[in-house]
C-alpha cells in the first residue's frame, strides 16, 4: 500500500474513486497511509442506484437494461467519474458483497472493477468465492490496489 502511494507521488498522479459494494473501504485504505493527501483527489460512495444516476450521471437505462452490477454500469461509473474528478487515475467498483442479493447469473462475489488512466479504460470482472461480505470487500480492495499499482508504473 505504501509502495502505491510512493509510486503515485513520484509520478505526480492523482487518484479518484467511485465505490459501491466496498462502501468506501478502498478510500479508507488509501487515506489511512501518511502522504495520501498528495495523491488522493476524490472518493464517492455511490451505493444506491439513485446515487449512481444523480451523482455519477449514469444513464438510468444502463442500470435498467444491465443492472448496477454489470460491465456496462462499471464502465459508465469510471468514465463519468473521470469527467467529475479530473484525476489521472480513476477507479470504479460495483458488485455483490452478499451474503444476500445474489442470483444465478449474478452470484454473491461477482465484482467489476473499472480503471481509467488517460484514454485507456479497462473493466476487470472478478469472482470472489467467499460468501462473507467483509472478505469479499477486502478481496475487492486488494485486487483494485494491485490493478492501480500495475497501471501506475
C-alpha positions in Angstrom: 0.0 0.0 0.0 2.8 2.4 0.9 4.5 1.5 -2.3 1.4 2.5 -4.3 1.4 5.9 -2.7 5.1 6.3 -3.3 4.7 5.4 -7.0 1.8 7.9 -7.4 3.7 10.7 -5.7 6.8 10.0 -7.7 4.8 10.0 -11.0 2.7 13.0 -9.8 -0.5 11.1 -10.3 -3.8 11.8 -8.6 -6.4 9.1 -8.0 -10.2 9.2 -7.6 -12.7 6.5 -6.7 -16.4 5.7 -7.2 -17.2 2.8 -4.9 -20.4 0.8 -4.5 -20.2 -2.6 -2.8 -16.9 -1.7 -1.0 -18.7 1.2 0.7 -15.6 3.5 1.0 -13.2 0.7 2.1 -10.9 1.5 -0.8 -10.8 5.2 0.0 -10.3 4.4 3.7 -7.5 2.0 2.9 -5.7 4.6 0.8 -6.2 7.5 3.1 -5.0 5.5 6.1 -1.5 5.9 4.8 0.5 9.0 5.5 1.1 11.0 2.3 -2.2 10.1 0.8 -3.2 13.7 0.7 -0.7 14.2 -2.1 -2.3 11.7 -4.4 -5.9 11.2 -3.3 -8.4 13.5 -5.1 -11.9 12.3 -4.6 -13.8 9.4 -3.2 -17.5 8.8 -3.9 -19.6 6.0 -2.4 -22.5 5.7 -4.8 -24.1 2.8 -3.1 -27.7 3.2 -4.4 -28.8 3.2 -8.0 -30.2 6.7 -7.3 -26.7 7.9 -6.3 -25.2 6.4 -9.4 -27.8 8.2 -11.5 -27.8 11.5 -9.6 -24.1 11.9 -8.6 -22.3 10.0 -11.3 -24.8 10.8 -14.0 -25.2 7.2 -15.1 -28.0 6.8 -17.6 -30.8 5.0 -15.8 -31.4 2.9 -19.0 -28.0 1.3 -18.4 -29.0 0.2 -14.9 -32.4 -0.9 -16.1 -31.0 -2.9 -19.0 -27.8 -4.4 -17.5 -28.2 -3.8 -13.7 -26.0 -1.9 -11.4 -23.6 -4.9 -11.2 -22.5 -5.1 -14.8 -19.6 -4.3 -17.0 -21.7 -1.6 -18.6 -22.5 0.2 -15.4 -18.9 -0.1 -14.1 -17.7 1.5 -17.4 -20.2 4.3 -17.1 -19.1 4.8 -13.5 -15.4 5.1 -14.3 -15.9 7.3 -17.4 -18.2 9.7 -15.6 -16.0 9.8 -12.5 -13.1 10.8 -14.7 -15.1 13.8 -16.0 -16.0 14.9 -12.5 -12.7 14.3 -10.8 -10.1 15.3 -13.5 -7.7 12.8 -11.7 -5.1 10.9 -13.6 -6.3 7.5 -12.4 -10.0 6.8 -11.8 -11.3 3.6 -10.3 -14.9 2.3 -10.1 -16.2 -0.7 -8.2 -19.6 -2.3 -8.3 -20.5 -5.8 -7.2 -22.5 -8.1 -4.9 -20.8 -8.4 -1.5 -23.5 -10.7 0.0 -24.4 -12.6 1.9 -27.8 -12.0 0.2 -28.6 -10.4 -3.2 -27.0 -12.8 -5.5 -28.7 -14.6 -8.4 -27.7 -17.5 -10.7 -26.5 -15.0 -13.3 -25.0 -12.6 -10.8 -23.8 -14.6 -7.7 -22.5 -13.2 -4.5 -18.9 -12.4 -5.0 -19.3 -11.0 -8.5 -17.5 -7.7 -8.7 -16.5 -5.4 -11.6 -13.5 -3.0 -11.2 -13.1 -0.2 -13.7 -9.8 1.6 -14.2 -9.2 4.6 -16.4 -5.8 6.2 -16.9 -5.7 8.8 -19.6 -7.6 7.5 -22.6 -7.1 3.8 -21.6 -10.0 2.2 -19.8 -10.4 -1.4 -18.7 -13.1 -3.3 -16.8 -12.0 -6.3 -14.8 -14.6 -8.9 -13.9 -13.8 -10.7 -10.7 -15.4 -13.5 -8.8 -14.5 -13.9 -5.2 -15.5 -17.4 -3.8 -16.1 -16.3 -0.2 -19.7 -15.9 1.0 -18.6 -13.5 3.7 -19.4 -9.8 3.0 -16.3 -8.4 4.7 -14.0 -10.9 2.9 -15.4 -10.0 -0.5 -15.0 -6.3 0.2 -11.4 -6.8 1.4 -10.5 -9.0 -1.5 -12.0 -6.4 -3.9 -9.9 -3.6 -2.3 -6.8 -5.8 -2.5 -7.4 -6.5 -6.2 -8.2 -2.9 -7.0 -5.0 -1.7 -5.3 -2.9 -4.2 -7.3 -4.5 -3.2 -10.5 -3.9 0.5 -9.8 -0.2 -0.2 -9.0 0.1 -2.1 -12.3 -1.3 0.8 -14.4 0.6 3.5 -12.3 4.0 2.1 -13.0 
